[in-house]
Structure formats: C-alpha cells, structure tokens
Amino acid sequence: MKWDEIGEQPCSIARTLSVIGDRWTMLIIRNAFMGMRRFDDFQQHLGVTRHVLSDRLKRLVEHEILVKVPYVERQERFEYKLTEKGLELYPLMLSMANWADKWMDQGLGKPVEYIHKNCAKTFQPVVVCSECGEELHAKQVKPHFTPVYYQYIQAQQNLKQA
C-alpha cells in the first residue's frame, strides 16, 4: 500500500495518520496549541523550509484542523487558528507528551508541565472509559471489528481477484 492511500483503510489510526502523520505537521499542531498563529513564527520556531511549512499548513486547512484568518487585510497576511476539529487533537498531544516524558526524557525530566486551570495543579493525562469512568489500560481493552472493517476486507479481496 502506498502512503497516500493509507487514509482509505477502515482503520481510525491510519485515517488520522493520513492527515497528521508526519513530524512537521505534529510540530505545527503543537505550536498552535502553544498559541502560535503566524506563518513566520512557525517557520522561525520550527526551522522548517517555507515550502514544507506552506504545504503542511495548506493540508491542515484543507482538513479543517486549522482555519486561515486574515490579520492584516491590506497586506493579505493570515494567521492560523485551531478549529473545533483541531482542538479535539489535544488529548493526543498530551498523551504523546506524557509518553515521551516517561520513556524519552534522557534523565533530564519534563521540559513542560501542564497545569489544569480549574484546580491550578499539574496533572498526568489518563484515558478513561466513557461508560464507567475507570482508567483504561491496553490489556483491559478488546478491539471489536465492525461490519465496515469486513466490507473493506471483502472489497480488497475482490480487487485482487479481478
């Protein structure tokens, strides 16, 4: 399977990766969550080429993760703001940061702590069951494939036979 076809799989992770699955895109999203909005600021902080940054921002706008909003109308300057769809990536970003803090800190500790504004305490992100509220761990979860998955598998088999 080619990389540009990965989003066609009946897999939620593959579909997500088809939009945000490269390092520059994730770093752009990280910086957007940290309040960065303008092209030049992204470019300066990330050190990414203008061409790559432009391409990634365009893709994020196309997928409605960011919205492009003019901030100086006369000069046609824009800033990029997270949409509701983009804001929903926050738990993913927190989980990635938490994983890196645990497994990749090189003994230096956390570079960033996150503080919950409501209680003013630092926290660790956790994934909980939406039904019972219990914290979830990999060994406690069983995937259940839906008819969508089996339809995709059947369609792939039919393509191979044709």
N, C-alpha and C positions, 0 to 999 in steps of 0.2 A: 504494500500500500504506500502510495506517495503521501508526503507530509501534507500537501494541500487538500487531500481527500480525508484527512483524519476526522474532520467535523461531521462527516456523513455517517459515522459509526453510531450505532444505538448505545452509546456509552457517554454518560454525563461528563466524565473526566476528559475523554477525548474531545468532546464538543467544546468544553471550556478551554482546553489547551489549543484548540484551533484558533482561538481569539487571543488568549493572553499567555500562550505557551513559550514565549522567548524572554530572555533576560532583560532586554531593553524595555519591553512592554511592562513587565512586572516592576521595574525600577521607576518607570514613568508613573505608574499607578501608585506606587509607594510615595513618591514625591508629591503627587496630587493629594494624597491623604495627609501629607505634612503641610499642606497649604500652598504648594507651588501651583502657579496658574499660567505663566507666560513662557512662550517658546524659548526665548533667550535664557531664561532662568533654568529651564530643564536642560538646555544644551550646555550651559556653563557648569551646572552641578554634576551632570552625568558624564560629560566629556564625550558624548556620542556625536557622530557626524550629523550635520544638518539634514542630509539626505535620509539617513536612517531615522532620525527623530521625526522628521516630517512624515515619513511612511508610517511609522508606528502611531503617531497622533491621528493621522487620517483613518487608520484602521479602527482605532478606539472610538472615533467619532462615528464612523460607519456602523459600528456595532452598538452605538448608543450608550457607551460606557462613559464617555466624555461628551460634553457639548461645547461647541466653539461659539464664544460670545465676544462681540466687539467691545473693546475698552477705550479705543480712541477712534471714533468714526471717520474722521478726516483722513487719517493715515492708514486706514484699514488694518489696524492692529487688533489682534484677538487674544483672548485668554481661554483656557480650557478648564471647565468645571466638571466635577463628577456629577453624573446623573443619579437617579434613584437606583438604576441598574448597576452603576459603578459603585455606589455606596454599599451595595449588597456584597461586594467583594471583601469588605473589611474583616469579617471573621476568618477568611482565608489568609489574609495578610497577617493577622495576629497569630494564627496557628503556625504559619511559616516562621515568623519571628521567634515564637516560643520554641519551636523545634531547633532552630539554629542556636538559640541561647543555651539550650541543653546539650546539643551534640557538636557544635562547631565554634564555641567561644574561644578556643585555643588557650583556655585558662585565664582569660582576661576579664571575664564577666560580661554582663549585658551592656551593650552600647546605648540602649534606650530602655527606659521603664515606662510602662503605660499606667496612667492614673485615671481611675473612674471618677468623673466629675461629681457624680451624685454623692459618693461617700468619701472622696478625697484619698482613697487608698490605692496602692499599686496592686495589680492583680495578675493572675495567670489565666489565660483563656482556657475554657473547658467546653467540650461538646456534650450536650445533654439530650436525652430522649424528649421529643416534643410531647409525648403522651404521659410519661410518668415522672419526668424531671430528673431521672437518675443519670449520673455521668456515664458516658459511653466509652468503651474500650474495644479495640479491634477484635478481641477474642469473644466478645459478647454480641457481635453483630453478624447476622447471616444474610448474605445477598439473596434476593429472590427475583429471578428474571421474569419480566412481564411479557405479554404477547408481542409487544413492539420489538423486543430483542429477537424473538423466534421468527418473526416476519422478516427481519433484516437478514438473519442467517439463511433462511429459505431463499430469499431473493439473491443473495450472493451465490448460493449453490446453483440456482437456476442460470445465473450469468455464466458460471464456469462450464455448465453443461451445454450452453448454446453455442 
